[in-house]
Amino acid sequence: MDSFEGKVAVVTGGASGIGAALVRQLLAQGAKVVIGDVEQGALDGALAELSGAGDVSGVVCDVSKPESVDALADAVYQQHGVCHLLFNNAGVAAPSANVWETTPNDWRWVHGVNVMGVIHGIQAFVPRMIAGGEEGHIINTSSGDGGISPLPYQSVYASSKAAVSIITECLGAQLQSESTKLGASIFYPSGGMLDTGIWTTDRNRPAELARETPGIPSPTVEDFKKVMAEYGMEVEFQDLDELARYALDGIKAGRFILMIGVEEAVAQLNERAARYGRTELPIDPAPIPQF
């Protein structure tokens, strides 16, 4: 797919953060975009901000619920009759904790959105995309924290993103082996720290999935900066629009891995492989700032 002009794109979690940057850049390149987002207020605000930027619409969608994603797909096909680009981007995170200090609802909520949200997107859209017979692409947002090398205290989030990476590898292989006109890519947001809504996802956490053991606060970006300063580490933030443009360029170039600085990831993966070969713990157990 060498151009997005006139193509129909769906972006979940598209009302803020990385999703919103993807929407802006897709519109700038002539795509028609449908935003799926769980927050009505954020969705309304995004659509108001994008007024005049192109063909963009929105549907309230909770990706953890299959019926909600099916309704999003129905709306897209009723409005446009086709979907060319599916960005399974919506994601949430739980507070950092030792595995034994996490709660069942931490896992239910994060994996319900991050893992099942991707599955629901694939199951709602891909059969229709294949049946439509047009060229298309599925992009699943993972994370270097899990997809490349997990942070020890982020077991809930990291494991969800590791699952997304494996799901996407399997999806990509299946789409090729079945001789479809679809491709797949893993999107690893990268290039520096990211100032996105992932820091405040508790705002969308359902009451029925609240932590059974409260007391671990969700950190803010400012909290992170403060702790990094205490460790003598300078934090560089990645421009989200630049990141989105990089991802879209990678799709057009046919890349499976969409990641700024992928060379660093290769070094990490090589080190992990070497530790596996020595039958050692692949994660560095040295003290790491907890969030």
Backbone as CSV, one residue per row, in Angstrom:
resi,resn,N_x,N_y,N_z,CA_x,CA_y,CA_z,C_x,C_y,C_z
1,MET,0.857,-1.179,0.000,0.000,0.000,0.000,0.899,1.236,0.000
2,ASP,1.023,1.890,-1.149,1.968,2.996,-1.254,1.319,4.363,-1.078
3,SER,0.011,4.388,-0.848,-0.676,5.655,-0.624,-1.915,5.415,0.230
4,PHE,-2.227,6.391,1.080,-3.426,6.314,1.910,-4.551,7.195,1.380
5,GLU,-4.338,7.827,0.271,-5.339,8.709,-0.325,-6.619,7.935,-0.608
6,GLY,-7.721,8.378,0.013,-9.018,7.747,-0.208,-9.231,6.451,0.531
7,LYS,-8.224,5.979,1.276,-8.370,4.730,2.016,-9.162,4.974,3.303
8,VAL,-9.834,3.944,3.768,-10.610,4.036,5.011,-9.805,3.399,6.141
9,ALA,-9.584,4.171,7.191,-8.803,3.700,8.332,-9.643,3.760,9.598
10,VAL,-9.459,2.774,10.459,-10.110,2.731,11.763,-9.018,2.743,12.824
11,VAL,-9.149,3.638,13.801,-8.147,3.755,14.867,-8.847,3.654,16.215
12,THR,-8.596,2.563,16.948,-9.156,2.471,18.297,-8.249,3.240,19.259
13,GLY,-8.850,3.786,20.296,-8.093,4.665,21.188,-7.610,5.889,20.444
14,GLY,-8.388,6.325,19.462,-7.947,7.377,18.558,-8.269,8.797,18.973
15,ALA,-8.833,8.981,20.163,-9.218,10.327,20.577,-8.122,11.049,21.345
16,SER,-7.055,10.349,21.680,-5.981,10.988,22.437,-4.661,10.263,22.190
17,GLY,-3.575,10.894,22.630,-2.271,10.259,22.614,-1.798,9.812,21.246
18,ILE,-1.215,8.624,21.194,-0.678,8.081,19.945,-1.789,7.881,18.931
19,GLY,-2.948,7.423,19.394,-4.069,7.217,18.471,-4.467,8.498,17.781
20,ALA,-4.530,9.601,18.538,-4.893,10.887,17.946,-3.849,11.345,16.942
21,ALA,-2.568,11.081,17.238,-1.507,11.441,16.299,-1.639,10.635,15.004
22,LEU,-1.970,9.354,15.132,-2.189,8.533,13.933,-3.350,9.089,13.108
23,VAL,-4.417,9.481,13.789,-5.578,10.040,13.089,-5.174,11.307,12.336
24,ARG,-4.457,12.207,12.989,-4.046,13.464,12.345,-3.215,13.190,11.101
25,GLN,-2.277,12.274,11.208,-1.385,12.017,10.083,-2.089,11.248,8.960
26,LEU,-3.010,10.375,9.300,-3.800,9.691,8.273,-4.640,10.693,7.487
27,LEU,-5.278,11.616,8.190,-6.084,12.640,7.529,-5.198,13.523,6.639
28,ALA,-4.012,13.849,7.135,-3.094,14.680,6.360,-2.680,13.996,5.062
29,GLN,-2.739,12.654,5.051,-2.353,11.906,3.856,-3.565,11.449,3.044
30,GLY,-4.722,12.037,3.348,-5.892,11.814,2.504,-6.767,10.640,2.853
31,ALA,-6.526,10.009,4.001,-7.368,8.877,4.389,-8.682,9.360,4.994
32,LYS,-9.677,8.500,4.947,-10.935,8.714,5.654,-10.823,7.920,6.953
33,VAL,-11.082,8.561,8.079,-10.781,7.933,9.362,-12.019,7.823,10.239
34,VAL,-12.177,6.659,10.844,-13.200,6.448,11.867,-12.473,6.194,13.177
35,ILE,-12.744,7.026,14.168,-12.140,6.882,15.487,-13.056,6.043,16.366
36,GLY,-12.470,5.045,17.014,-13.185,4.300,18.040,-12.553,4.623,19.380
37,ASP,-13.336,5.101,20.334,-12.765,5.451,21.630,-13.810,5.246,22.713
38,VAL,-13.351,4.848,23.893,-14.267,4.551,24.994,-14.780,5.809,25.677
39,GLU,-14.091,6.939,25.496,-14.463,8.186,26.174,-15.283,9.092,25.256
40,GLN,-16.543,9.256,25.555,-17.400,10.121,24.741,-16.876,11.548,24.717
41,GLY,-16.486,12.093,25.869,-15.995,13.462,25.930,-14.744,13.662,25.120
42,ALA,-13.807,12.738,25.236,-12.558,12.839,24.472,-12.830,12.700,22.978
43,LEU,-13.772,11.820,22.627,-14.127,11.628,21.229,-14.749,12.894,20.649
44,ASP,-15.661,13.492,21.388,-16.289,14.735,20.925,-15.246,15.832,20.756
45,GLY,-14.323,15.914,21.708,-13.283,16.926,21.627,-12.367,16.726,20.442
46,ALA,-12.019,15.473,20.177,-11.141,15.180,19.044,-11.819,15.524,17.722
47,LEU,-13.084,15.173,17.601,-13.803,15.461,16.360,-13.948,16.969,16.148
48,ALA,-14.171,17.701,17.242,-14.260,19.158,17.125,-12.929,19.745,16.690
49,GLU,-11.852,19.224,17.256,-10.512,19.717,16.918,-10.149,19.411,15.471
50,LEU,-10.646,18.282,14.966,-10.298,17.848,13.610,-11.284,18.351,12.561
51,SER,-12.238,19.142,12.984,-13.218,19.672,12.035,-12.506,20.427,10.913
52,GLY,-12.780,20.025,9.696,-12.145,20.661,8.547,-10.847,20.012,8.122
53,ALA,-10.375,19.026,8.898,-9.100,18.380,8.561,-9.265,17.251,7.559
54,GLY,-10.516,16.831,7.334,-10.742,15.736,6.403,-11.983,14.951,6.780
55,ASP,-12.147,13.801,6.162,-13.309,12.935,6.392,-13.048,12.117,7.653
56,VAL,-13.586,12.564,8.781,-13.367,11.873,10.040,-14.668,11.784,10.823
57,SER,-14.886,10.640,11.443,-16.073,10.425,12.259,-15.669,9.580,13.455
58,GLY,-16.599,9.387,14.381,-16.257,8.652,15.584,-17.380,7.791,16.094
59,VAL,-17.001,6.725,16.799,-17.955,5.802,17.410,-17.444,5.474,18.806
60,VAL,-18.291,5.598,19.801,-17.892,5.179,21.145,-17.741,3.658,21.137
61,CYS,-16.593,3.197,21.602,-16.307,1.766,21.516,-15.446,1.320,22.695
62,ASP,-15.878,0.287,23.364,-15.102,-0.355,24.422,-14.525,-1.635,23.828
63,VAL,-13.229,-1.621,23.515,-12.638,-2.748,22.792,-12.614,-4.032,23.612
64,SER,-12.806,-3.938,24.917,-12.824,-5.155,25.732,-14.111,-5.949,25.555
65,LYS,-15.103,-5.346,24.908,-16.397,-5.995,24.706,-16.580,-6.316,23.216
66,PRO,-16.691,-7.586,22.861,-16.800,-7.948,21.447,-17.994,-7.315,20.747
67,GLU,-19.108,-7.189,21.469,-20.289,-6.597,20.834,-20.065,-5.117,20.503
68,SER,-19.241,-4.439,21.292,-18.947,-3.036,21.033,-18.066,-2.882,19.800
69,VAL,-17.101,-3.781,19.647,-16.226,-3.730,18.470,-17.000,-4.163,17.222
70,ASP,-17.890,-5.123,17.362,-18.752,-5.501,16.238,-19.594,-4.307,15.783
71,ALA,-20.101,-3.535,16.755,-20.896,-2.349,16.413,-20.043,-1.309,15.703
72,LEU,-18.782,-1.175,16.113,-17.869,-0.269,15.412,-17.679,-0.714,13.966
73,ALA,-17.451,-1.998,13.775,-17.276,-2.523,12.416,-18.533,-2.311,11.578
74,ASP,-19.693,-2.556,12.177,-20.952,-2.330,11.464,-21.063,-0.878,11.017
75,ALA,-20.724,0.044,11.918,-20.818,1.471,11.595,-19.867,1.844,10.457
76,VAL,-18.647,1.299,10.494,-17.657,1.595,9.450,-18.149,1.095,8.094
77,TYR,-18.657,-0.123,8.065,-19.082,-0.697,6.785,-20.384,-0.086,6.288
78,GLN,-21.226,0.346,7.213,-22.434,1.050,6.778,-22.099,2.410,6.186
79,GLN,-21.108,3.070,6.740,-20.738,4.411,6.289,-19.854,4.387,5.054
80,HIS,-18.885,3.463,5.032,-17.878,3.479,3.967,-17.896,2.239,3.075
81,GLY,-18.461,1.151,3.551,-18.511,-0.066,2.751,-17.213,-0.825,2.682
82,VAL,-16.172,-0.346,3.385,-14.864,-0.978,3.293,-14.001,-0.502,4.454
83,CYS,-13.000,-1.303,4.791,-11.952,-0.877,5.722,-10.622,-1.335,5.132
84,HIS,-9.700,-0.405,4.968,-8.382,-0.737,4.418,-7.294,-0.833,5.483
85,LEU,-7.444,-0.015,6.535,-6.414,0.063,7.572,-7.071,-0.044,8.949
86,LEU,-6.676,-1.061,9.704,-7.208,-1.248,11.050,-6.073,-1.077,12.053
87,PHE,-6.176,-0.050,12.884,-5.194,0.199,13.934,-5.798,-0.229,15.270
88,ASN,-5.399,-1.405,15.759,-5.803,-1.859,17.087,-4.848,-1.213,18.088
89,ASN,-5.208,-0.013,18.514,-4.272,0.834,19.248,-4.661,1.067,20.710
90,ALA,-5.917,0.896,21.066,-6.364,1.197,22.429,-5.592,0.367,23.449
91,GLY,-5.186,1.011,24.547,-4.444,0.284,25.571,-4.539,0.949,26.932
92,VAL,-4.341,0.144,27.981,-4.363,0.640,29.363,-3.216,-0.013,30.126
93,ALA,-2.982,0.489,31.338,-1.907,-0.064,32.168,-2.332,-0.077,33.624
94,ALA,-1.761,-1.000,34.369,-2.000,-1.096,35.815,-0.777,-0.573,36.558
95,PRO,-0.939,-0.183,37.819,0.219,0.281,38.600,1.289,-0.795,38.702
96,SER,2.547,-0.369,38.811,3.642,-1.316,38.986,3.504,-2.039,40.315
97,ALA,3.837,-3.308,40.314,3.753,-4.093,41.549,4.456,-5.423,41.329
98,ASN,4.887,-6.038,42.419,5.339,-7.420,42.329,4.165,-8.279,41.884
99,VAL,4.465,-9.364,41.182,3.387,-10.214,40.667,2.454,-10.630,41.790
100,TRP,3.015,-10.968,42.951,2.178,-11.432,44.051,1.379,-10.311,44.710
101,GLU,1.668,-9.068,44.326,0.911,-7.938,44.866,-0.086,-7.372,43.856
102,THR,-0.092,-7.925,42.633,-1.132,-7.537,41.683,-2.439,-8.189,42.115
103,THR,-3.539,-7.752,41.506,-4.832,-8.341,41.861,-5.470,-8.963,40.626
104,PRO,-6.397,-9.888,40.809,-7.064,-10.491,39.657,-7.662,-9.453,38.712
105,ASN,-8.212,-8.373,39.272,-8.821,-7.362,38.409,-7.795,-6.570,37.611
106,ASP,-6.566,-6.449,38.118,-5.518,-5.836,37.310,-5.367,-6.600,36.001
107,TRP,-5.318,-7.920,36.113,-5.128,-8.778,34.933,-6.376,-8.792,34.049
108,ARG,-7.535,-8.848,34.670,-8.773,-8.871,33.879,-8.918,-7.594,33.060
109,TRP,-8.631,-6.452,33.678,-8.823,-5.182,32.997,-7.777,-4.967,31.905
110,VAL,-6.495,-5.066,32.257,-5.432,-4.765,31.285,-5.440,-5.765,30.133
111,HIS,-5.546,-7.040,30.432,-5.563,-8.028,29.351,-6.884,-7.976,28.580
112,GLY,-7.955,-7.576,29.255,-9.230,-7.428,28.559,-9.174,-6.370,27.477
113,VAL,-8.466,-5.272,27.753,-8.331,-4.200,26.760,-7.180,-4.478,25.801
114,ASN,-5.985,-4.721,26.350,-4.787,-4.797,25.515,-4.714,-6.038,24.645
115,VAL,-5.157,-7.161,25.176,-5.079,-8.417,24.426,-6.406,-8.723,23.730
116,MET,-7.474,-8.797,24.521,-8.761,-9.126,23.912,-9.248,-8.015,22.990
117,GLY,-8.854,-6.764,23.275,-9.222,-5.677,22.366,-8.656,-5.883,20.977
118,VAL,-7.423,-6.380,20.905,-6.808,-6.690,19.609,-7.534,-7.862,18.956
119,ILE,-7.804,-8.904,19.731,-8.515,-10.066,19.201,-9.895,-9.668,18.675
120,HIS,-10.612,-8.872,19.449,-11.947,-8.449,19.011,-11.870,-7.635,17.724
121,GLY,-10.851,-6.767,17.623,-10.690,-5.989,16.398,-10.431,-6.875,15.199
122,ILE,-9.542,-7.846,15.375,-9.235,-8.771,14.279,-10.477,-9.556,13.878
123,GLN,-11.190,-10.078,14.858,-12.339,-10.927,14.542,-13.506,-10.143,13.946
124,ALA,-13.638,-8.869,14.321,-14.742,-8.070,13.791,-14.457,-7.560,12.389
125,PHE,-13.196,-7.243,12.104,-12.873,-6.584,10.837,-12.218,-7.479,9.786
126,VAL,-11.305,-8.347,10.200,-10.498,-9.061,9.203,-11.325,-9.946,8.277
127,PRO,-12.317,-10.698,8.759,-13.117,-11.483,7.805,-13.774,-10.606,6.735
128,ARG,-14.252,-9.435,7.121,-14.876,-8.531,6.153,-13.813,-7.946,5.212
129,MET,-12.642,-7.664,5.744,-11.573,-7.124,4.901,-11.125,-8.156,3.870
130,ILE,-11.021,-9.407,4.299,-10.649,-10.470,3.359,-11.735,-10.643,2.298
131,ALA,-12.984,-10.683,2.745,-14.106,-10.878,1.809,-14.203,-9.740,0.813
132,GLY,-13.810,-8.531,1.227,-13.877,-7.386,0.319,-12.886,-7.461,-0.821
133,GLY,-11.842,-8.246,-0.655,-10.884,-8.476,-1.743,-9.965,-7.310,-2.054
134,GLU,-9.951,-6.281,-1.208,-9.078,-5.137,-1.461,-7.822,-5.211,-0.599
135,GLU,-6.801,-4.506,-1.051,-5.556,-4.453,-0.298,-5.811,-3.787,1.053
136,GLY,-5.230,-4.347,2.124,-5.435,-3.773,3.441,-4.326,-4.135,4.400
137,HIS,-4.399,-3.554,5.595,-3.329,-3.771,6.570,-3.889,-3.654,7.981
138,ILE,-3.392,-4.514,8.870,-3.762,-4.484,10.281,-2.527,-4.114,11.081
139,ILE,-2.644,-3.100,11.923,-1.519,-2.622,12.723,-1.898,-2.734,14.191
140,ASN,-1.153,-3.530,14.934,-1.422,-3.737,16.348,-0.352,-3.045,17.184
141,THR,-0.772,-2.206,18.118,0.173,-1.480,18.956,0.635,-2.343,20.116
142,SER,1.921,-2.617,20.147,2.531,-3.367,21.236,3.364,-2.396,22.066
143,SER,4.430,-2.867,22.650,5.342,-2.026,23.422,6.671,-2.747,23.547
144,GLY,7.758,-1.977,23.568,9.044,-2.586,23.842,9.057,-3.240,25.220
145,ASP,8.243,-2.709,26.134,8.070,-3.278,27.463,7.149,-4.485,27.357
146,GLY,7.735,-5.592,27.005,6.965,-6.816,26.829,7.242,-7.442,25.486
147,GLY,7.057,-6.658,24.435,7.296,-7.177,23.094,8.765,-7.392,22.810
148,ILE,9.634,-6.597,23.450,11.075,-6.738,23.263,11.721,-7.258,24.544
149,SER,11.576,-6.512,25.614,12.145,-6.918,26.899,11.298,-6.319,28.022
150,PRO,10.705,-7.142,28.872,9.777,-6.624,29.889,10.492,-5.954,31.054
151,LEU,9.859,-4.915,31.582,10.295,-4.329,32.841,9.742,-5.194,33.974
152,PRO,10.579,-5.615,34.924,10.143,-6.579,35.929,8.898,-6.185,36.711
153,TYR,8.757,-4.890,37.013,7.636,-4.491,37.852,6.372,-4.169,37.056
154,GLN,6.432,-4.397,35.746,5.260,-4.163,34.902,4.719,-5.477,34.356
155,SER,4.613,-6.475,35.216,4.235,-7.813,34.757,2.887,-7.840,34.060
156,VAL,1.925,-7.086,34.547,0.585,-7.110,33.951,0.621,-6.504,32.558
157,TYR,1.143,-5.285,32.458,1.205,-4.583,31.171,2.152,-5.287,30.209
158,ALA,3.359,-5.627,30.686,4.360,-6.218,29.801,3.880,-7.537,29.209
159,SER,3.234,-8.358,30.021,2.754,-9.640,29.497,1.660,-9.434,28.459
160,SER,0.839,-8.393,28.643,-0.206,-8.126,27.650,0.401,-7.716,26.322
161,LYS,1.457,-6.915,26.374,2.076,-6.445,25.136,2.918,-7.530,24.469
162,ALA,3.476,-8.424,25.270,4.153,-9.580,24.680,3.150,-10.426,23.904
163,ALA,1.955,-10.571,24.477,0.900,-11.329,23.790,0.518,-10.667,22.468
164,VAL,0.418,-9.333,22.467,0.069,-8.619,21.231,1.110,-8.880,20.148
165,SER,2.382,-8.886,20.526,3.438,-9.130,19.543,3.300,-10.521,18.927
166,ILE,3.078,-11.532,19.757,2.959,-12.899,19.247,1.703,-13.059,18.396
167,ILE,0.592,-12.469,18.851,-0.647,-12.520,18.071,-0.415,-11.939,16.685
168,THR,0.308,-10.821,16.620,0.525,-10.151,15.336,1.452,-10.961,14.435
169,GLU,2.466,-11.602,15.017,3.326,-12.473,14.216,2.500,-13.599,13.591
170,CYS,1.663,-14.225,14.405,0.819,-15.311,13.886,-0.144,-14.793,12.825
171,LEU,-0.743,-13.636,13.091,-1.671,-13.047,12.125,-0.979,-12.780,10.800
172,GLY,0.203,-12.164,10.855,0.918,-11.849,9.624,1.239,-13.091,8.809
173,ALA,1.685,-14.148,9.507,2.006,-15.395,8.809,0.763,-16.022,8.196
174,GLN,-0.353,-15.983,8.927,-1.587,-16.573,8.426,-2.128,-15.815,7.219
175,LEU,-2.063,-14.498,7.269,-2.556,-13.699,6.143,-1.772,-13.995,4.876
176,GLN,-0.473,-14.249,5.047,0.356,-14.594,3.885,0.060,-16.011,3.410
177,SER,0.002,-16.966,4.340,-0.184,-18.360,3.944,-1.553,-18.598,3.315
178,GLU,-2.534,-17.762,3.687,-3.875,-17.885,3.119,-4.023,-17.086,1.829
179,SER,-2.918,-16.479,1.383,-2.884,-15.718,0.114,-3.917,-14.594,0.088
180,THR,-4.064,-13.903,1.218,-4.967,-12.755,1.245,-4.241,-11.524,0.705
181,LYS,-4.968,-10.450,0.527,-4.379,-9.181,0.114,-4.081,-8.283,1.313
182,LEU,-4.088,-8.892,2.499,-3.862,-8.138,3.725,-2.475,-8.408,4.280
183,GLY,-1.959,-7.404,4.970,-0.704,-7.551,5.682,-0.894,-7.133,7.121
184,ALA,0.130,-7.352,7.932,0.067,-6.981,9.349,1.393,-6.383,9.777
185,SER,1.337,-5.530,10.789,2.537,-4.933,11.366,2.370,-4.808,12.871
186,ILE,3.500,-4.933,13.586,3.543,-4.603,15.006,4.073,-3.180,15.121
187,PHE,3.358,-2.352,15.845,3.777,-0.966,16.075,4.322,-0.861,17.487
188,TYR,5.614,-0.565,17.577,6.258,-0.335,18.864,6.478,1.159,19.039
189,PRO,5.608,1.855,19.787,5.865,3.272,20.057,7.255,3.426,20.667
190,SER,8.045,4.343,20.115,9.469,4.372,20.423,10.046,5.739,20.107
191,GLY,11.353,5.860,20.294,12.037,7.107,20.010,12.298,7.950,21.246
192,GLY,11.761,7.537,22.375,11.889,8.289,23.625,10.673,8.018,24.489
193,MET,10.589,8.686,25.634,9.418,8.544,26.484,8.205,9.169,25.806
194,LEU,7.033,8.652,26.145,5.806,9.061,25.479,4.844,9.679,26.482
195,ASP,4.464,10.906,26.221,3.510,11.602,27.088,2.118,11.361,26.522
196,THR,1.483,10.278,26.963,0.172,9.877,26.444,-0.772,9.578,27.595
197,GLY,-1.996,9.237,27.238,-3.010,8.927,28.237,-2.757,7.631,28.982
198,ILE,-1.726,6.849,28.590,-1.454,5.588,29.268,-1.092,5.829,30.732
199,TRP,-0.617,7.054,31.031,-0.245,7.381,32.406,-1.481,7.556,33.301
200,THR,-2.611,7.812,32.703,-3.812,8.116,33.499,-4.983,7.223,33.112
201,THR,-4.686,5.984,32.737,-5.767,5.110,32.261,-6.756,4.727,33.350
202,ASP,-6.393,4.936,34.602,-7.354,4.635,35.673,-8.651,5.419,35.517
203,ARG,-8.600,6.521,34.767,-9.804,7.328,34.572,-10.888,6.526,33.844
204,ASN,-10.482,5.507,33.101,-11.435,4.695,32.346,-11.631,3.300,32.930
205,ARG,-11.070,3.065,34.083,-11.173,1.718,34.654,-12.570,1.496,35.220
206,PRO,-13.268,0.465,34.763,-14.631,0.219,35.239,-14.655,-0.083,36.739
207,ALA,-15.696,0.365,37.388,-15.819,0.149,38.833,-15.787,-1.341,39.179
208,GLU,-16.384,-2.166,38.314,-16.435,-3.591,38.616,-15.063,-4.266,38.467
209,LEU,-14.095,-3.537,37.876,-12.739,-4.073,37.735,-11.736,-3.278,38.562
210,ALA,-12.232,-2.581,39.571,-11.340,-1.833,40.462,-10.414,-2.805,41.193
211,ARG,-9.251,-2.298,41.599,-8.314,-3.141,42.332,-8.948,-3.621,43.640
212,GLU,-8.849,-4.902,43.895,-9.390,-5.459,45.129,-8.604,-4.977,46.353
213,THR,-7.336,-4.612,46.132,-6.483,-4.097,47.206,-5.992,-2.717,46.799
214,PRO,-6.722,-1.678,47.158,-6.306,-0.330,46.762,-5.056,0.100,47.518
215,GLY,-4.467,1.186,47.043,-3.322,1.712,47.757,-2.108,1.964,46.898
216,ILE,-2.066,1.383,45.684,-0.955,1.644,44.774,-1.399,2.740,43.809
217,PRO,-0.876,3.944,43.935,-1.324,5.040,43.072,-0.804,4.895,41.654
218,SER,-1.525,5.475,40.717,-1.059,5.513,39.335,-0.158,6.725,39.158
219,PRO,1.059,6.534,38.660,1.986,7.651,38.530,1.600,8.571,37.371
220,THR,2.059,9.800,37.455,1.887,10.757,36.366,3.217,10.920,35.650
221,VAL,3.193,11.619,34.532,4.434,11.900,33.816,5.393,12.680,34.709
222,GLU,4.851,13.594,35.490,5.699,14.391,36.379,6.337,13.509,37.452
223,ASP,5.597,12.528,37.955,6.171,11.580,38.917,7.360,10.860,38.294
224,PHE,7.185,10.451,37.037,8.247,9.723,36.333,9.483,10.600,36.181
225,LYS,9.278,11.838,35.754,10.404,12.748,35.586,11.162,12.925,36.900
226,LYS,10.421,13.049,37.983,11.042,13.268,39.294,11.900,12.082,39.694
227,VAL,11.374,10.881,39.538,12.125,9.687,39.919,13.344,9.516,39.029
228,MET,13.197,9.757,37.742,14.334,9.647,36.838,15.427,10.635,37.213
229,ALA,15.030,11.827,37.620,16.009,12.833,38.040,16.762,12.346,39.271
230,GLU,16.058,11.683,40.181,16.693,11.151,41.380,17.721,10.072,41.030
231,TYR,17.486,9.365,39.925,18.429,8.352,39.462,19.498,8.952,38.543
232,GLY,19.446,10.275,38.368,20.424,10.942,37.513,20.225,10.674,36.040
233,MET,18.994,10.379,35.656,18.699,10.043,34.262,17.848,11.141,33.629
234,GLU,18.277,11.606,32.450,17.527,12.625,31.734,16.514,11.966,30.813
235,VAL,15.310,12.488,30.817,14.232,11.892,30.031,13.988,12.709,28.766
236,GLU,13.988,12.026,27.630,13.668,12.668,26.359,12.324,12.142,25.877
237,PHE,11.453,13.058,25.486,10.122,12.666,25.038,10.043,12.689,23.510
238,GLN,9.369,11.698,22.944,9.207,11.574,21.512,7.987,12.369,21.044
239,ASP,8.148,13.151,19.995,7.025,13.858,19.391,6.071,12.828,18.781
240,LEU,4.811,12.884,19.162,3.855,11.853,18.748,3.501,11.936,17.272
241,ASP,3.446,13.134,16.716,3.144,13.251,15.289,4.285,12.705,14.443
242,GLU,5.505,12.949,14.873,6.654,12.378,14.173,6.618,10.856,14.243
243,LEU,6.262,10.328,15.422,6.143,8.883,15.597,5.074,8.308,14.680
244,ALA,3.942,8.986,14.579,2.852,8.512,13.717,3.278,8.530,12.253
245,ARG,3.959,9.581,11.836,4.434,9.634,10.442,5.399,8.494,10.159
246,TYR,6.269,8.207,11.121,7.216,7.103,10.958,6.463,5.782,10.775
247,ALA,5.431,5.564,11.583,4.657,4.329,11.474,3.978,4.215,10.118
248,LEU,3.378,5.301,9.658,2.690,5.267,8.369,3.682,5.043,7.229
249,ASP,4.849,5.647,7.312,5.878,5.408,6.288,6.288,3.940,6.283
250,GLY,6.366,3.340,7.476,6.737,1.937,7.557,5.702,1.024,6.941
251,ILE,4.425,1.373,7.104,3.359,0.575,6.482,3.493,0.629,4.969
252,LYS,3.710,1.830,4.447,3.844,1.975,2.994,5.077,1.250,2.472
253,ALA,6.101,1.138,3.312,7.328,0.459,2.901,7.235,-1.056,3.087
254,GLY,6.130,-1.527,3.649,5.932,-2.956,3.817,6.670,-3.554,5.003
255,ARG,6.981,-2.735,6.022,7.702,-3.252,7.178,6.742,-3.957,8.146
256,PHE,7.180,-5.064,8.692,6.394,-5.746,9.718,6.615,-5.090,11.070
257,ILE,7.843,-4.704,11.355,8.180,-4.039,12.613,8.208,-2.535,12.381
258,LEU,7.402,-1.804,13.149,7.375,-0.349,13.065,7.955,0.179,14.360
259,MET,9.235,0.543,14.320,9.924,0.919,15.553,11.099,1.827,15.261
260,ILE,11.083,3.019,15.846,12.231,3.912,15.756,13.360,3.320,16.600
261,GLY,14.575,3.301,16.052,15.702,2.756,16.796,15.645,1.262,16.980
262,VAL,15.184,0.562,15.947,15.040,-0.893,16.054,16.381,-1.570,16.332
263,GLU,17.478,-0.911,15.976,18.803,-1.493,16.215,19.025,-1.744,17.705
264,GLU,18.528,-0.824,18.548,18.671,-1.008,19.991,17.869,-2.223,20.455
265,ALA,16.717,-2.418,19.851,15.905,-3.580,20.201,16.621,-4.869,19.810
266,VAL,17.299,-4.854,18.666,18.041,-6.028,18.226,19.124,-6.376,19.248
267,ALA,19.804,-5.356,19.759,20.833,-5.588,20.766,20.228,-6.203,22.030
268,GLN,19.068,-5.687,22.439,18.398,-6.246,23.614,17.986,-7.697,23.382
269,LEU,17.445,-7.967,22.202,17.005,-9.324,21.894,18.189,-10.280,21.819
270,ASN,19.307,-9.812,21.277,20.502,-10.655,21.221,21.000,-10.985,22.621
271,GLU,20.967,-9.993,23.510,21.390,-10.237,24.886,20.454,-11.217,25.578
272,ARG,19.143,-11.057,25.333,18.176,-11.995,25.914,18.430,-13.411,25.393
273,ALA,18.698,-13.528,24.092,18.962,-14.844,23.513,20.213,-15.465,24.128
274,ALA,21.233,-14.626,24.349,22.465,-15.129,24.954,22.208,-15.632,26.373
275,ARG,21.369,-14.915,27.114,21.055,-15.349,28.477,20.236,-16.636,28.452
276,TYR,19.320,-16.747,27.491,18.581,-17.995,27.337,19.558,-19.139,27.091
277,GLY,20.515,-18.878,26.193,21.491,-19.913,25.861,22.316,-20.358,27.050
278,ARG,22.491,-19.438,28.004,23.228,-19.774,29.234,22.279,-20.249,30.331
279,THR,21.000,-20.398,29.987,19.918,-20.799,30.910,19.804,-19.848,32.095
280,GLU,19.996,-18.544,31.839,19.929,-17.523,32.875,18.618,-16.753,32.796
281,LEU,18.308,-16.045,33.866,17.173,-15.122,33.872,17.405,-14.057,32.810
282,PRO,16.481,-13.924,31.830,16.704,-12.949,30.747,16.574,-11.496,31.175
283,ILE,15.853,-11.229,32.267,15.639,-9.861,32.726,16.726,-9.482,33.728
284,ASP,17.238,-8.281,33.591,18.225,-7.785,34.536,17.552,-7.572,35.894
285,PRO,17.991,-8.267,36.949,17.343,-8.111,38.254,17.816,-6.901,39.041
286,ALA,18.668,-6.071,38.437,19.140,-4.867,39.133,17.959,-3.985,39.476
287,PRO,18.079,-3.186,40.556,16.966,-2.289,40.945,16.551,-1.390,39.801
288,ILE,15.241,-1.299,39.604,14.669,-0.478,38.535,13.590,0.411,39.153
289,PRO,13.513,1.667,38.751,12.445,2.526,39.291,11.072,1.890,39.095
290,GLN,10.255,1.885,40.135,8.919,1.301,40.060,7.864,2.379,39.856
291,PHE,6.848,2.058,39.023,5.741,2.992,38.773,4.442,2.226,38.774
